[in-house]
């Protein structure tokens, strides 16, 4: 007996696409790849990078580049930090944090990012 199986449901049926934007801070190689995947799946995306060329690439791909990391944090509830190291991550989080950033620690495997 040869029974045909039903095709898998579309992604929209499995996970509805949120209406609110996704933020990406850090648009280097990995950040750009993640942004491209998010845009291809239909998400609205806002992003920031210190390199103006990276922001221009985001705009060309259909994303909304913002001039400051803080603007991304103000506009988005969900934010991906795609940054090169703990020091840069600490600086960005200190810029975004509404509280003193002495509570922030490194993001290594044996450390917490935020207490």
N, C-alpha and C positions, 0 to 999 in steps of 0.2 A: 504494500500500500504506500503510495507516494503522496503524502499530504504537504501542501505548501504552508509554510509558516508565515505569519503576519510580519510585515516589516517592522523594525523597531520604531517607537514613536519619535516624532521630531523633537529636537532639543527644547523648543518652546513648550511642548507638552510635558516634558520632564521637569524643567526649571524655567519658570516664567522670567523674562528679562525685566530687571528692575527699571522703573522709570527714573529713579534718581541717578545722578552721574557717579562714575567711578573716578577717583583721583589717582594719579601716578606722579610721584615725586622722584625724579631720577630717570632720565630718558636716554641712557646710554644703550649699549647693545641689548642687554636683557630687558631694560625698561621699554625700549622701542618694540621689541618682540612681544612683550606682554600687552602693550597698548594696541598693537596691530591685531592681536588675537581678540582682545576685548571689543575693538571697533568692528571687526569682522563678524562677531556674534551679535551685533546690534546694540551694544551698550553705548551710552553717551559717556564720553571720556574727557576729563580735564587734566592737564598735566603741566609740570614745571621742570625745567632743567636750567642750570646756570649758563649753559651754552645756547645762545640764541639760534644757532643752526638746528639744534635738536628740537627746539620749540617750533621752528619753521617746518621741520619734517612732520611733526605731530599735526600741525595745521593742514599740510598737504595730504595727510592720511585721513583727514576728516575729524580730528580731535580739536579740542579747544585749548590752545596753549595760554597759560596765565603767566603774568610777569613775576609773581612771587610765590614761594611755597606756601606762605600764609594764606594767599588767595585760594589756593587749592583746598586747604584745610577749612576755610570759611564756606566754601561752596559744596564740599563733598563729605558725606558721613563715612564712606568707605574709601580708604586711601592705601595704596601700595607704596611702600618706601623701597626703592630699588637703588640703593646707594653703595658706594664702593667699599666703605669700611666703617668701623664703630665710631671713629672720630667724626666723620661727616654725618653719620646718623645722629650722633649726640648733638651736633651743632644745629641740625634741622629740627630735631625734637625740642631743643631749648628755645628755638625761635618760635615754635608752634605752641609750646606749653603755656597754659594759663597760670601755672604755678611755678615756683622756683624750680630750676632744673637740677638741683643737687640730688634729687631723688632718682635721676636717670643713671643707669649703669650700662656697661657694655652689652652687646647682644650675642656674645659667644655661647657655645653650647652649655657651659656651666654657669651662665649668668642670666639674670632677668633683664629684659629691656627696660621695663618700668616697674617699680615696686608698688 
